[in-house]
Amino acid sequence: MAIETNDGNGGGSLAGRVAVVTGVSRRAGIGFAIARELLAEGTSVLLAQAFAARRHLVATS
């Protein structure tokens, strides 16, 4: 599945852009699926998950 954006310049791929995705604690969740698709498109992705007891940075790419 291709993820595209309309940035006012004719749109295009998200390759080479940076995205922040939250809510990635479950591999079956939508946040994880979105992050996986963005990575497949060549987007740099910062994954973050806020836990009740503490805030925790999961991973960066």
VEXLUMRO-617614 format. One line per 3 residues: number of its first residue (from 1); their letters; for each residue x, y, z of N, C-alpha, C. Coordinates in steps of 0.02 Angstrom, whole numbers. Layout:
<pts>
NUM) A) X,Y,Z,X,Y,Z,X,Y,Z | ...;
</pts>
This chain:
<pts>
1) MAI) 42,-59,0,0,0,0,44,62,0 | 34,106,-46,73,168,-50,39,222,-8 | 78,257,31,53,313,70,78,376,36;
4) ETN) 33,420,19,52,481,-16,25,542,20 | 53,599,4,32,661,35,19,713,-19 | -24,759,-5,-35,816,-48,-6,876,-12;
7) DGN) 55,894,-30,90,947,6,83,1016,-28 | 37,1021,-75,28,1084,-111,73,1091,-171 | 119,1044,-179,164,1044,-236,151,984,-280;
10) GGG) 90,962,-284,74,905,-326,74,839,-290 | 84,840,-224,83,777,-186,145,737,-199 | 142,672,-183,198,629,-195,211,581,-138;
13) SLA) 264,546,-143,283,495,-95,308,527,-30 | 306,489,23,332,512,88,406,492,97 | 436,463,46,507,445,49,549,507,63;
16) GRV) 596,500,109,640,555,127,611,603,178 | 550,591,200,520,633,252,527,600,320 | 507,636,372,510,611,440,440,609,469;
19) AVV) 423,554,503,357,547,535,366,526,607 | 322,550,651,320,529,720,256,489,728 | 263,427,751,205,383,760,201,364,834;
22) TGV) 143,376,866,133,357,936,86,297,939 | 84,266,996,38,210,1006,62,147,971 | 125,131,979,154,74,943,172,15,989;
25) SRR) 138,10,1045,157,-41,1093,135,-112,1074 | 84,-117,1030,59,-184,1011,72,-196,937 | 101,-253,921,115,-269,851,52,-279,810;
28) AGI) -4,-291,843,-67,-299,807,-106,-234,803 | -77,-179,829,-113,-115,831,-103,-73,768 | -144,-22,762,-141,20,703,-78,63,701;
31) GFA) -54,86,758,8,126,759,67,88,731 | 73,25,751,127,-18,726,120,-29,651 | 59,-41,628,47,-52,556,64,11,515;
34) IAR) 45,69,541,61,131,506,136,141,503 | 171,130,558,244,138,559,277,91,509 | 254,30,505,282,-20,459,273,4,386;
37) ELL) 214,30,370,202,55,301,245,115,285 | 252,160,333,294,219,322,366,199,310 | 391,152,349,460,128,340,468,96,271;
40) AEG) 419,58,249,422,26,184,424,77,128 | 396,137,139,395,190,89,459,232,90 | 504,218,138,567,255,141,564,316,187;
43) TSV) 514,319,229,507,374,277,548,359,339 | 582,410,366,616,402,431,561,407,484 | 562,360,531,507,356,579,534,357,650;
46) LLA) 503,399,692,516,399,764,456,367,796 | 468,311,832,414,274,865,414,292,939 | 355,307,965,350,326,1035,288,296,1067;
49) QAF) 294,277,1129,238,250,1167,239,279,1237 | 184,306,1259,178,332,1327,145,279,1370 | 179,258,1422,151,210,1469,124,246,1530;
52) AAR) 78,215,1564,47,247,1622,98,267,1675 | 146,224,1688,194,237,1741,251,283,1719 | 267,284,1655,323,324,1631,317,334,1556;
55) RHL) 353,382,1531,357,392,1458,420,356,1435 | 414,323,1378,468,281,1355,476,287,1279 | 537,301,1256,551,302,1185,565,231,1162;
58) VAT) 525,206,1117,530,136,1096,588,127,1047 | 590,164,993,642,155,943,644,214,895 | 699,221,859,705,270,807,732,236,744;
61) S) 716,265,689,742,239,626,758,297,580;
</pts>
